[in-house]
Amino acid sequence: MGGYFTLSDRNLRLIERFRRTASDTLEYAFTVDNPTMWTRPWTAVINWKQAKGEVYEYACHEGNYSLPGMLAGARADEAAGR
């Protein structure tokens, strides 16, 4: 197998934690443990701030080849003051 699957095997253990740290912040922490790949477990922490506008799931535009044209049209309308 190629790609990402080379980084995992039956020894992989992933622990994810979500914690509210403020009214507008969510802390996402994950720990990766795989003695086949690394000498010790490692952890990453990402703080997500609350979105100001609408949030769209990224895959909804996957394979949507008309999207660049729609965005270009919207930018042209904005430039024309519409």
N, CA, C and O atoms as a DFTB+ gen file, in Angstrom:
328 C
 N C O
     1  1       0.837      -1.195       0.000
     2  2       0.000       0.000       0.000
     3  2       0.869       1.241       0.000
     4  3       1.975       1.241       0.541
     5  1       0.365       2.289      -0.606
     6  2       1.108       3.536      -0.600
     7  2       0.360       4.613       0.154
     8  3      -0.661       4.343       0.787
     9  1       0.858       5.821       0.091
    10  2       0.186       6.951       0.699
    11  2       0.179       6.911       2.216
    12  3       1.143       6.481       2.850
    13  1      -0.913       7.363       2.777
    14  2      -1.018       7.494       4.228
    15  2      -0.999       6.154       4.948
    16  3      -0.623       6.091       6.119
    17  1      -1.390       5.098       4.283
    18  2      -1.475       3.811       4.944
    19  2      -0.112       3.283       5.368
    20  3      -0.041       2.376       6.197
    21  1       0.959       3.821       4.827
    22  2       2.290       3.394       5.249
    23  2       2.615       3.891       6.654
    24  3       3.570       3.416       7.269
    25  1       1.836       4.838       7.169
    26  2       2.082       5.391       8.496
    27  2       1.272       4.699       9.582
    28  3       1.360       5.072      10.752
    29  1       0.493       3.707       9.213
    30  2      -0.310       3.029      10.223
    31  2      -0.200       1.518      10.060
    32  3       0.048       0.998       8.972
    33  1      -0.388       0.856      11.151
    34  2      -0.436      -0.593      11.163
    35  2      -1.228      -1.016      12.390
    36  3      -1.859      -0.179      13.035
    37  1      -1.205      -2.282      12.719
    38  2      -2.021      -2.764      13.844
    39  2      -1.561      -2.201      15.184
    40  3      -2.292      -2.315      16.167
    41  1      -0.365      -1.592      15.259
    42  2       0.136      -1.019      16.516
    43  2      -0.289       0.432      16.739
    44  3      -0.048       0.996      17.807
    45  1      -0.921       1.032      15.733
    46  2      -1.319       2.440      15.842
    47  2      -2.429       2.616      16.875
    48  3      -3.413       1.876      16.886
    49  1      -2.251       3.595      17.729
    50  2      -3.284       3.975      18.711
    51  2      -3.419       5.487      18.649
    52  3      -2.439       6.217      18.794
    53  1      -4.635       5.944      18.434
    54  2      -4.931       7.369      18.324
    55  2      -5.945       7.731      19.394
    56  3      -7.001       7.106      19.493
    57  1      -5.628       8.735      20.192
    58  2      -6.540       9.224      21.223
    59  2      -6.860      10.677      20.905
    60  3      -5.956      11.500      20.762
    61  1      -8.145      10.992      20.794
    62  2      -8.581      12.360      20.507
    63  2      -9.371      12.884      21.699
    64  3     -10.138      12.156      22.330
    65  1      -9.163      14.177      21.993
    66  2      -9.891      14.826      23.084
    67  2     -10.354      16.206      22.631
    68  3      -9.630      16.940      21.959
    69  1     -11.575      16.530      23.019
    70  2     -12.145      17.844      22.739
    71  2     -12.484      18.475      24.077
    72  3     -13.043      17.830      24.964
    73  1     -12.131      19.762      24.207
    74  2     -12.383      20.446      25.476
    75  2     -12.717      21.905      25.191
    76  3     -12.024      22.568      24.419
    77  1     -13.766      22.393      25.807
    78  2     -14.142      23.802      25.677
    79  2     -13.238      24.594      26.613
    80  3     -13.259      24.380      27.825
    81  1     -12.444      25.508      26.058
    82  2     -11.522      26.292      26.883
    83  2     -11.992      27.728      27.078
    84  3     -11.504      28.435      27.961
    85  1     -12.940      28.154      26.251
    86  2     -13.545      29.481      26.371
    87  2     -14.886      29.419      25.648
    88  3     -15.176      28.439      24.961
    89  1     -15.688      30.437      25.795
    90  2     -17.010      30.407      25.166
    91  2     -16.934      30.336      23.648
    92  3     -17.876      29.886      22.995
    93  1     -15.803      30.782      23.082
    94  2     -15.648      30.760      21.625
    95  2     -14.485      29.894      21.161
    96  3     -14.051      30.018      20.016
    97  1     -13.966      29.013      22.028
    98  2     -12.792      28.223      21.675
    99  2     -12.971      26.760      22.070
   100  3     -13.388      26.436      23.182
   101  1     -12.642      25.895      21.122
   102  2     -12.651      24.461      21.362
   103  2     -11.231      23.949      21.175
   104  3     -10.608      24.184      20.139
   105  1     -10.731      23.260      22.168
   106  2      -9.383      22.690      22.077
   107  2      -9.491      21.255      21.580
   108  3     -10.205      20.438      22.161
   109  1      -8.781      20.961      20.509
   110  2      -8.712      19.616      19.952
   111  2      -7.295      19.111      20.177
   112  3      -6.335      19.699      19.678
   113  1      -7.166      18.030      20.922
   114  2      -5.847      17.443      21.182
   115  2      -5.871      15.992      20.742
   116  3      -6.852      15.282      20.964
   117  1      -4.791      15.556      20.119
   118  2      -4.700      14.147      19.764
   119  2      -3.309      13.623      20.068
   120  3      -2.309      14.326      19.917
   121  1      -3.273      12.386      20.495
   122  2      -2.018      11.716      20.785
   123  2      -1.909      10.501      19.882
   124  3      -2.837       9.698      19.781
   125  1      -0.763      10.377      19.226
   126  2      -0.499       9.269      18.325
   127  2       0.559       8.388      18.957
   128  3       1.622       8.859      19.362
   129  1       0.257       7.117      19.035
   130  2       1.207       6.152      19.588
   131  2       1.308       4.990      18.620
   132  3       0.326       4.294      18.361
   133  1       2.498       4.787      18.089
   134  2       2.755       3.644      17.216
   135  2       4.236       3.299      17.329
   136  3       5.062       3.911      16.651
   137  1       4.585       2.330      18.170
   138  2       5.992       1.983      18.354
   139  2       6.671       1.456      17.093
   140  3       7.899       1.398      17.028
   141  1       5.886       1.075      16.101
   142  2       6.465       0.661      14.826
   143  2       7.078       1.850      14.093
   144  3       8.070       1.710      13.378
   145  1       6.465       3.034      14.283
   146  2       6.886       4.227      13.538
   147  2       7.712       5.207      14.357
   148  3       8.642       5.817      13.829
   149  1       7.387       5.373      15.656
   150  2       8.030       6.398      16.464
   151  2       8.600       5.806      17.749
   152  3       8.140       4.768      18.223
   153  1       9.586       6.465      18.293
   154  2      10.222       5.971      19.520
   155  2       9.378       6.265      20.755
   156  3       9.559       5.633      21.796
   157  1       8.460       7.218      20.644
   158  2       7.572       7.532      21.765
   159  2       6.307       8.200      21.216
   160  3       6.322       8.730      20.106
   161  1       5.222       8.177      21.981
   162  2       3.993       8.845      21.532
   163  2       4.213      10.352      21.387
   164  3       5.091      10.924      22.034
   165  1       3.416      10.981      20.544
   166  2       3.481      12.427      20.389
   167  2       2.059      12.997      20.367
   168  3       1.097      12.329      19.989
   169  1       1.974      14.253      20.784
   170  2       0.679      14.918      20.928
   171  2       0.693      16.258      20.202
   172  3       1.706      16.956      20.170
   173  1      -0.439      16.598      19.625
   174  2      -0.628      17.912      19.012
   175  2      -1.901      18.517      19.584
   176  3      -2.852      17.803      19.901
   177  1      -1.910      19.838      19.714
   178  2      -3.072      20.555      20.238
   179  2      -3.401      21.689      19.271
   180  3      -2.526      22.455      18.866
   181  1      -4.678      21.778      18.911
   182  2      -5.142      22.825      18.005
   183  2      -6.323      23.520      18.676
   184  3      -7.255      22.860      19.134
   185  1      -6.287      24.842      18.735
   186  2      -7.396      25.611      19.289
   187  2      -8.238      26.135      18.141
   188  3      -7.757      26.878      17.286
   189  1      -9.483      25.744      18.136
   190  2     -10.412      26.183      17.103
   191  2     -11.278      27.299      17.656
   192  3     -11.940      27.140      18.682
   193  1     -11.266      28.441      16.957
   194  2     -12.114      29.572      17.334
   195  2     -13.463      29.422      16.636
   196  3     -13.563      28.840      15.556
   197  1     -14.486      29.957      17.275
   198  2     -15.826      29.901      16.711
   199  2     -15.860      30.676      15.398
   200  3     -15.319      31.778      15.304
   201  1     -16.492      30.097      14.394
   202  2     -16.613      30.743      13.091
   203  2     -17.524      31.955      13.189
   204  3     -18.512      31.936      13.924
   205  1     -17.198      33.005      12.454
   206  2     -18.003      34.231      12.456
   207  2     -19.178      34.123      11.494
   208  3     -20.224      34.733      11.715
   209  1     -19.010      33.356      10.441
   210  2     -20.077      33.225       9.442
   211  2     -20.541      31.790       9.337
   212  3     -20.396      31.001      10.271
   213  1     -21.100      31.464       8.184
   214  2     -21.570      30.113       7.953
   215  2     -20.390      29.172       7.750
   216  3     -19.340      29.578       7.251
   217  1     -20.567      27.931       8.134
   218  2     -19.539      26.917       7.966
   219  2     -20.065      25.878       6.983
   220  3     -21.172      25.365       7.149
   221  1     -19.279      25.570       5.970
   222  2     -19.666      24.597       4.967
   223  2     -18.739      23.388       5.049
   224  3     -17.525      23.533       5.196
   225  1     -19.304      22.234       4.956
   226  2     -18.514      21.004       4.968
   227  2     -17.713      20.970       3.673
   228  3     -18.274      21.167       2.596
   229  1     -16.416      20.725       3.764
   230  2     -15.531      20.891       2.606
   231  2     -15.857      19.947       1.459
   232  3     -15.667      20.316       0.301
   233  1     -16.333      18.761       1.735
   234  2     -16.548      17.776       0.680
   235  2     -17.744      18.115      -0.202
   236  3     -17.910      17.525      -1.269
   237  1     -18.579      19.058       0.230
   238  2     -19.749      19.370      -0.586
   239  2     -19.334      19.968      -1.931
   240  3     -20.142      19.986      -2.860
   241  1     -18.109      20.452      -2.061
   242  2     -17.640      21.004      -3.333
   243  2     -16.686      20.061      -4.050
   244  3     -16.158      20.393      -5.111
   245  1     -16.467      18.889      -3.473
   246  2     -15.567      17.919      -4.090
   247  2     -16.148      17.495      -5.440
   248  3     -17.300      17.071      -5.524
   249  1     -15.356      17.611      -6.471
   250  2     -15.809      17.223      -7.800
   251  2     -16.724      18.235      -8.455
   252  3     -17.250      17.974      -9.537
   253  1     -16.928      19.383      -7.828
   254  2     -17.790      20.408      -8.393
   255  2     -16.933      21.304      -9.288
   256  3     -16.375      22.304      -8.837
   257  1     -16.842      20.929     -10.555
   258  2     -15.952      21.638     -11.473
   259  2     -16.507      22.974     -11.933
   260  3     -15.793      23.750     -12.569
   261  1     -17.770      23.258     -11.624
   262  2     -18.340      24.549     -12.003
   263  2     -18.057      25.621     -10.952
   264  3     -18.302      26.803     -11.191
   265  1     -17.543      25.217      -9.793
   266  2     -17.318      26.172      -8.715
   267  2     -16.402      27.334      -9.113
   268  3     -16.727      28.477      -8.790
   269  1     -15.264      27.102      -9.804
   270  2     -14.429      28.262     -10.188
   271  2     -15.191      29.278     -11.044
   272  3     -14.999      30.484     -10.890
   273  1     -16.049      28.798     -11.941
   274  2     -16.841      29.705     -12.764
   275  2     -17.856      30.486     -11.942
   276  3     -18.048      31.682     -12.163
   277  1     -18.504      29.817     -10.997
   278  2     -19.474      30.506     -10.134
   279  2     -18.782      31.570      -9.295
   280  3     -19.306      32.672      -9.134
   281  1     -17.609      31.248      -8.759
   282  2     -16.881      32.231      -7.954
   283  2     -16.398      33.393      -8.805
   284  3     -16.448      34.544      -8.372
   285  1     -15.929      33.100     -10.013
   286  2     -15.489      34.177     -10.905
   287  2     -16.657      35.099     -11.240
   288  3     -16.485      36.317     -11.286
   289  1     -17.839      34.539     -11.474
   290  2     -19.026      35.352     -11.750
   291  2     -19.402      36.224     -10.553
   292  3     -19.770      37.387     -10.717
   293  1     -19.308      35.662      -9.358
   294  2     -19.619      36.433      -8.152
   295  2     -18.623      37.567      -7.964
   296  3     -19.016      38.669      -7.581
   297  1     -17.344      37.323      -8.224
   298  2     -16.340      38.385      -8.096
   299  2     -16.574      39.465      -9.137
   300  3     -16.364      40.645      -8.856
   301  1     -17.010      39.081     -10.354
   302  2     -17.301      40.077     -11.397
   303  2     -18.492      40.935     -10.968
   304  3     -18.481      42.150     -11.166
   305  1     -19.520      40.312     -10.383
   306  2     -20.666      41.071      -9.883
   307  2     -20.242      42.056      -8.785
   308  3     -20.688      43.204      -8.758
   309  1     -19.384      41.593      -7.892
   310  2     -18.907      42.481      -6.819
   311  2     -18.149      43.660      -7.405
   312  3     -18.349      44.800      -6.987
   313  1     -17.279      43.392      -8.371
   314  2     -16.486      44.458      -8.987
   315  2     -17.380      45.465      -9.716
   316  3     -17.053      46.649      -9.790
   317  1     -18.503      44.992     -10.252
   318  2     -19.424      45.872     -10.967
   319  2     -20.371      46.591     -10.008
   320  3     -21.197      47.395     -10.439
   321  1     -20.259      46.309      -8.726
   322  2     -21.097      46.971      -7.749
   323  2     -22.486      46.383      -7.599
   324  3     -23.384      47.024      -7.055
   325  1     -22.660      45.168      -8.078
   326  2     -23.979      44.513      -7.990
   327  2     -24.084      43.671      -6.775
   328  3     -25.121      43.050      -6.542
